[in-house]
Amino acid sequence: MRIRAVIWDLDGTLLDTLCDLTASTNAALAQCGLPVRTEDEVRRFVGNGVRLLIERAVPQGADNPAFEEVYDAFIHHYAQHSRDHTKPYDGMVPLLRELDARGVKMAIVSNKIDFAVRELSGFYFGGLIRAAVGDAPSRRRKPAPDSVLEAMRQLGVTAEETVYVGDSDVDVYTAQNAGVTGVAVSWGFRTGDSLRQAGARYIAASPEELLAILENL
């Protein structure tokens, strides 16, 4: 393989986290006496970090007087329940093992809170992932390139050697902004049509298709 590194988005790409994200969102909303959301609604809300998830879930968004209370309640609940139903998508762990065996370095970059990214990475993927970079005050969130550039720095690779894989329009724009090749996957939180509309050049519908794309880049 020509590439030396693959940087992964987490939610909707490596891990199916939607059930736990929905549960924590609704626990926080209910705690504050606000109406809960459906799983499909939460699917549309994710991708830009927790604050925007909660802003989209709360009526009147950040202007709601209860916004910060809901946000804090989500953080508290998710810290305790982030692995209740979350699991890797079928075929993803074998794909990571195959890439690792071929000497490809791998990292995770996510708009999820940094502690959760590191915890979930270590729990589900062990030594397969060399760097895990989440949302932190020192970095701009995706689609800004900051987190991808930090992961590349930790892996010791250049943009020409790196592929970024994600499941949303945010990920398509992140790859563009970081100057790396982007590959989108359609098994996550967005459809293939929406990914094409965002400008995705490569779209994989399965881990097997993704490996074939990576082999031919």
N, C-alpha and C positions, 0 to 999 in steps of 0.2 A: 504494500500500500504506500502511495506517495505521502499521504498525510502522516503527521507524527502525533497529533493531538485531536481529541474530540472533547468539546465542552458541551455539557448537557444542561438544558433547562430541567427542572425537577417536577413540579406539578403538571400533570397532563402529558408528560414526556416519559420520564422514568417511573414515576409513581402515580397511581390512581388515588388521589387524596380528596376527591370531591365529597365523599360521604362525611369525612371528619371535618372538612372545612364548613360544610353545611350545618353539621351538628353544633360546632362551636359558634358559628354566626347566630344560629337560632337560640342557643342557650344565652348568649349575650343580649340579644334583642328581647327575649322573654323576661330576663332578669330586670330589664329596664321598662317593662310594660309596653313594649313595641311589637307590632305584628311580625310574625316570622316569615321567612322566605322559602320558596320551593328550591329543590336541588337544581332545576334548570335555570332559575334566576341566579343562583350562586355561581353556576357554571359561567354565566355571562359576566359576572362581576369580577372574577379573579383575573390575575395576570399583571396587575400594576402595583402589587404590594398590599399589605393588610389595611393601611389607612384608607386607600381607595376602595377596597372591598367593603369596609364598614361604611364609608361615605355613600356608596351605592346602595347598601342594604338598609340604611336608616332613612326614614321619611324626612325630607328636607336636608338630607346629607349633613355636611359639617355645620350647617346653620342650626341644626337641632340642638337644643340645650343639653340633651342627653348623649351627644355624640362621643365625647371623651369617656364617659362612663361605659358606653357600649364597647368602645375600643379596648379599654382596660379589661373589661370582662371577657372579651374575646381572647386577649393575650393570656389571661389567667387560665381560662378553660382549655385553650388549645395546647398550652404547655403540659397539661395533664392528660390530654386525650388525642394527641396527634397521631397515635398509632393504633387507635381502636379498630378501625376498619381499613386503614391504608395498606396498600400492597403494591409491589412492582407489577407493571403490565406484563402479561404473558409473553415470554420470550426475551425479555429485556436483560435479565441476569445472565442467561447463556450468551447473549450478544456481547455484553460487557466482558465476560470471561474470554470470548474469542478475540476481541480487540486487544485485551490485555496480553493474551498469549502471543499476539503479533507485535507486541512492543509499542502499542499505541498508548500514549499518556492520556489520562482522562480527569476531568474536573466537572463540578456542578456549579452553575451560576443561577441564582434565583432571586426574585423579588420578595420571597418569603423571609421572615425575620431570621437573622443570622444564626441564632442559637438553634432554631428548628432545622435549618439547612444542615448544619454540622451534625446534629443528633440523628436526623433521618438518614443522612449519607452514611454515617458510621454503622448504624443499626442494620440497614438493608444491603449495603454494598461493601462493607468492610474495607479491605485493602485494595479494592479495584479502583477507587476514586482517590486521587492524590491531593486534590484541593477542593474545598467546598466554600463558596463565597455567597453570602446572603446579604440582605438589606442591612446597612449600617449607616450611621450618621456621616461617616467620612466619605461615602460614595453616593453618587447619583444612582437612582434606580434605572433599570432597563426601561426604555430602549437606549438610554445613554450607554456608552461603551465601557464605563468605568469598571464594572465587575468582570466583564470578559477580559479586559486588559490586565486586571489584577490576577485573574486565573492564569492567563498566559505567562505573566511574570513568574508566578509560582511554579509553573510547569517548565519554564525555560524554553519556550517555543516562540516562533514568529507568526505573524498573521498568515503568511503564505503556507505555513505548515498546519494550520488549524482549521477545523470545521466546527461550527456551532449548530446544535440541533435543538429545536423547540417546537411547540405545538400551537403558537398563537401569532397574531399580527405583531405583537410586541417583540416576539423573538425574531421574526423576519427583519424588523427594523433594527434590532440590536445587532444582528450579524452585519447588516449594511453599515451601521455606524462604527462598528469595530474594525471594518475592513477585512472580514474573514468570510469564507464561503459558508452560506447558510443552507441547512436542509430542514424542511418542515415535516412534521408527522401529523397524520390525520386521525389518529386514534384517541386524541386527547380532548381538550376543551373547545376546539374550534373545528369547523368543517373544512374539507379540501377546497371548496369554492371560496370561502373567506380567506384562506391562505393564499390562493392564487390571486385574489383581488388585492391582497396586501403586497404582492410582488414576489412570492416564493417561486424560485426557479426549479427547485427539486422538492418533491413531496413523496413521502413514503407512507404506504397504508399498512405496513407490517414491519416487524424487525428484520425479516428476511429481505424485504425490498430495501430497507435502510442499509443493510450490509452491502447489498449489490451496488447501491449508489455510492457508498463510501469507497468501495473497491475501484470504482471507475472515475473518481474525481481526479 
